[in-house]
Amino acid sequence: MDLRGFEIVEVGPLTATDSVELLASFHHWSPAVAAEVARRSGRNPLTLLEVGRTLTDGQRRGMEKLPDRLPTGSATIRLFRGQIEALSDETRFALLVAALCNEPGQGEVEAACATTGSGEPNWADLERARLLTRRGDRLEFTHPLVPSAVIELADPLSIRRANRGLSLVVTEPTRRTWLRAEACSGADETTALELEGLAAGALAVGDSPAAVRAAARAAELSGDTGSAPHRWLLAARSASMAGLDPTVYINRARTGPIEVRAEAIVLEAAAVSLARRAWVLAEGRFDIDHPFGLMPAIAIAVNAHFGPNGHAELFECRRLVQARAAVDLATPVTMGLVVAGRHEEAFEFAKAMYRQSVRDGRILAAAWTATAAGMASLLMGDLPATRRWCTLGLELGQAADVPYVIAQATSQLATVAALRGDRETVATLTDEIDAPPLCDSPTPTLHSRRFASILDELQSGSLDLAVEQLRAFRDVAIPMAEHWPIAYELVEALVRLGRNDEALEVMPLVDAIEAERSLQHGGQIERCRALTAGPENFDHHFLVAIECLEGQHRSLELARTRLCFGERLIATGRNSEALEPLRSALATFDNLRTGRAAGLPEEVDTTHIDPAAAAASGFYGFMSRVDHLSLLDTLAGWDRSLGNDLPVLSWCSLAVTDAAGHESGPHGELARAAVRDSDARVGEIVTAVERAGVLERTAFFVIADHGMEQCDPEVVRPWEDDLTEAGVQHRILGEGLIYLS
């Protein structure tokens, strides 16, 4: 076509923002995944559309890992077909070898070509075709999708030949094994053994998806050696640990000897029954391709974050599980609430389902829900509660003889020990998880065990070693930063070591977490920004972080933030301003490590405490001590002899009625004793006001935050829709507690 007379316009790539908006226009995306796809696609609009359509829904939402090379469509291949097919055979083969390299170098590519008998490539032709450029020994492709297009256009024999050539020149063992595997056209037991070793190594570090890939390829290369069923079973176990559908691997494992068939049948029965139960309960309302997608704890929450209805699906799942007493599904829902930043609701829900499990005599469900309650309380910064609930989960798990729940509870107890600076206990507990049978646990449990060791190193060991461990920790999906806040810890450790430039390089990971809507990480994000900010604006970030964490009632993170703030103020010569945040932080750390609240009276010094109730329930005695301290503070405010001005407004919070009612039921003996004790404390307050001479002009209000009547089990319709329709601002917590706001 003769284009003379036409204006030729060079069209460049889209901006990063426009690229993300284009992707979001036809699918639901995790913002961080969309940004990564835009970067790797060169922000080419045609490529973005093709890649977006070929990825799975789980990959787009951040639930599954992106492939090493983005898939290419026919339109993208057409962009490069002409240049590639015009090359000589030797040059085109060298381009294929380079495309199979992670970071291609000219020397490595030429050496690999030589081992296959291929002639020397013409690098100038490749540069003239605008397919790659040379920078010293390094080869750089002109577009991120050139390698994928080259591989798509190559025939299988050439791809195997190129992989074989590379396997003879590379030295890194894992990469060499995979190159050999890709070069195989039939059975190869030597390579299969190496892949089986890679699968076992991946499981040991908690990388179950990598274990699935290695075990499955090992099985494919096993031939008729009899090892294939065992390797398919390893792939099935790894898939279950990764939250993937293990069915295809289970079916292949069932062709093996009787012991392998038996284990495969058990594995399939457990996965299928739980998946079916979830699917029936959800009544098909979840926008997930198959029921196995419901079962990973994270899937529910991720779907809620990026689905069109926000958290509505997650809350509906909670309602269904609780209304039908489906205690075996309570833990995934609890984790969904945790990921959504609803820590208090997660804690209350887990406690309610624990009590339901006990009533139903379901020991295993009770073990899991107790452990889930401990995990939620850990994120709320309540170390004593975490230790109490996870110890209960551990004991119940041991009674049920289920290694997975034992390992999960143990990993949480190791985290508590690390935060308390108890290195000996951390070592003991992590050694227990590393030993059989606990070492064969799902990926999240192994991650929690590794993170406990990292926290131990951060608290009491070598910061340099902790930084290495944090960098080595495999990539964690952004929603799971709630459990393993690798990015935050890495930034703070680098700042403490004075390696601020490296800390700034990590900040994009923190920014990616912020891009995920609905995740309540604002406090930690602002703390990281404060630590990397200059002296002129670090105050602002710290104050925003403190305000955010106060609103979330996250006492441990709040104390850490105040400590960092105080240290930064001292470093800039503002010592007097540092006193208040440092005092507050250190008091919180002391309370959390010791499990004691400063100034809490002993039981023997507590008045208005029913002795029989206190003897029957340690929690009743503890909450009576809390109420006694609250009473003393209120009485002091109305005591003129102390030189106080009388308060215009005062309040006294009494909690023993709540604790006793939950423990014995609203009409139990503990609840009756709590009402009598609380009534006596209120009487003391009335007397104090009378003694101050202002009783006749003082108004009293008695307010309860919720009632204690048992719910009618026949009524399962939630309040959510009616309150929303009526325009009433509200928050629903745990067991149907409705707070009007």
Buried (B, 14 or more C-beta within 10 A) or exposed (E): EEEEEEEEEEEEBBEEEBBBEBBBEEBBBBBBBBBBBBEBBBBBBEBBBBBBEBBEBBBBBBBBBBEEBBBBBEEBBEBBBEBBEEBEEBBBBBBBBBBBBEEBBBEBBBBBBBBBEBEEBBBEBBEEBEBBEBEEEEBEBBBBBBBBBBBBBBEEEBBBBBBBBBBBBBEEEBBBBBBBBBBBEEBBEEBBBBBBBBBBBBBEBBBBBBBBBBBBBBBBBBEEEEBBBBBBBBBBBBBBBBBBBBBBBBEBBBEBEEEBBEBBEEBBEEBBEBBEBBBEBBEEEBBBEEBBBBBBBBBBBBBBBBBEEBBBBBBBBBBBBBBEBBBBBBBBBBBBBBBBBBBBBBBBBBBBBBBBBBEEEBBBBBBBBBBBBBBBBBBBBBBBBBBBBBBBBBBBBBEBEBBBBBBBBBBBBBBBBBBBEBBEBBBBBBEBBEEEEBBBBBBBBBBBBBBBBBBBBBBEBEBEEBBEBBEEBBEBBBBBBBBBBBBBBBBBBBBBBEBEEBBEEBBEBBBBBBBBEBBBBBBBBBBBBBBBBEEEEBBEBBBBBBEBBEEBEBBBBBBBBBBBBBBBBBEEEEEEBBEEBBEBBBBBBEBBBEEEBEEBBEBEEBBBBBEEBBEBBEBBBBBBBBBBBBBBEBBEBBBEEEEEEBEEEBEBEBBBBBBBBBBBEBEBBBBBBBBEBBEBBBEBBEEBBEBBEEEEEBEEEEEEEBEBEEEEEEEEEBEBEEBEEEEEEEEBBBBBBEEEE
